[in-house]
Amino acid sequence: MSTFNLEIVATDKIFYKGPCEFLVFPGIDGEHGILANHEPMVAAMQAGELRYTTDGTVHEAAVGDGIVEVSSEKVVVISDFAEKPEEIDIKRAERAKERAEERIRLKKSEKEYVHSQAALSRAMARLKVARKNMHR
């Protein structure tokens, strides 16, 4: 299978840099798949599960909001965060989810509501990836 160069960059680290056979990322309008020689594009990414294949092995990560740029040279994913399933602290993510849900229920201000929605999305992305990989 053909490969392309992939860079997954989080705000605090380069998560992955190397060859990739297939990338699936959570777009704001559903999942998007990228293969080698994909048309150039820029897409918004929302918090969720990202999957990429290297040497026939599928790797998963929880990612935050960000963008994906596909060019003829490479694909660059820029995200608020990127974490491997084994890096996710499930108890911490559950507490963050509960706090965000409580803040949403209180609806103190529009700004706080938006921040709480974002926190909830991040927590849900982490929990989805971590729990999925617990059962393997």
C-alpha positions in Angstrom: 0.0 0.0 0.0 1.2 3.5 -0.8 2.2 5.8 2.1 2.3 9.5 2.8 4.1 11.6 5.3 2.0 12.3 8.4 2.6 14.8 11.2 0.3 14.8 14.2 1.2 17.9 16.3 -0.4 18.7 19.7 0.0 22.0 21.5 2.6 20.4 23.8 4.4 17.8 21.6 4.9 16.2 18.2 2.7 13.1 18.7 3.7 11.3 15.5 5.9 12.0 12.5 6.5 9.4 9.9 5.0 7.3 7.1 1.3 6.5 7.1 -0.9 4.3 4.9 -4.3 5.5 6.0 -5.6 8.2 8.3 -9.1 8.6 9.7 -9.9 11.8 11.7 -13.1 13.2 13.3 -14.3 16.1 11.1 -17.0 18.4 12.2 -19.3 16.7 9.6 -18.3 13.1 10.3 -15.2 10.9 9.9 -12.8 11.7 7.0 -10.4 9.2 5.5 -7.1 10.1 3.8 -5.0 7.8 1.6 -1.8 8.6 -0.3 -2.3 11.0 -3.2 -5.4 12.6 -1.7 -6.5 15.9 -3.1 -5.1 18.9 -1.2 -7.6 20.2 1.4 -7.9 21.8 4.8 -10.6 20.5 7.2 -11.7 21.3 10.7 -11.3 18.5 13.2 -13.4 18.1 16.3 -12.4 16.2 19.5 -12.7 12.5 19.1 -10.9 9.4 18.0 -8.2 9.5 15.3 -6.8 6.4 13.7 -3.7 6.0 11.5 -2.2 2.9 10.0 1.6 2.3 9.8 3.1 -1.0 8.5 -0.4 -2.6 8.5 -1.0 -1.7 12.2 -3.8 0.6 13.2 -2.9 3.1 16.0 -5.6 5.1 17.9 -5.4 8.4 19.7 -7.8 10.7 21.4 -7.5 14.2 19.9 -8.9 17.6 20.5 -10.3 20.3 18.2 -7.9 21.3 15.4 -7.3 21.3 11.7 -6.0 18.9 9.1 -4.1 20.1 6.1 -3.5 17.7 3.2 -0.9 18.8 0.7 1.0 17.0 -2.1 4.0 16.6 0.3 2.3 15.6 3.6 -0.6 15.6 5.9 -0.4 17.7 9.0 -2.9 17.3 11.9 -2.8 20.1 14.5 -4.8 19.5 17.6 -5.4 20.8 21.1 -4.1 17.5 22.4 -3.2 14.0 21.3 -3.0 11.0 23.6 -2.5 7.3 23.2 -5.0 5.1 24.9 -2.5 4.0 27.5 -1.7 7.6 28.4 -5.3 8.5 29.3 -6.3 8.6 33.0 -9.9 7.3 32.9 -10.8 8.5 36.4 -9.5 12.0 35.7 -11.4 12.1 32.4 -14.6 11.0 34.1 -14.2 13.7 36.8 -13.6 16.3 34.0 -16.7 15.1 32.2 -18.8 15.4 35.4 -17.5 18.9 36.1 -18.2 20.0 32.5 -21.8 18.5 32.7 -22.4 20.3 36.0 -21.2 23.6 34.6 -23.4 23.2 31.5 -26.4 22.5 33.8 -25.7 25.8 35.7 -25.5 27.9 32.5 -23.9 30.9 34.3 -22.8 32.6 31.1 -22.5 32.0 27.3 -18.7 32.0 27.6 -18.7 29.5 30.4 -21.2 27.3 28.5 -18.9 27.3 25.4 -15.9 26.4 27.5 -17.8 23.7 29.3 -18.9 22.2 26.0 -15.3 22.1 24.9 -14.2 20.5 28.1 -17.0 17.9 27.8 -15.9 17.1 24.2 -12.3 16.6 25.3 -13.3 14.3 28.2 -15.7 12.3 26.0 -12.9 11.8 23.4 -10.5 10.6 26.0 -13.1 8.2 27.5 -14.1 6.8 24.2 -10.6 5.9 23.2 -9.5 4.6 26.6 -12.6 2.5 27.1 -12.4 1.0 23.6 -8.8 -0.1 24.2 -9.5 -1.5 27.7 -11.4 -4.4 26.1 -8.6 -5.6 23.9 
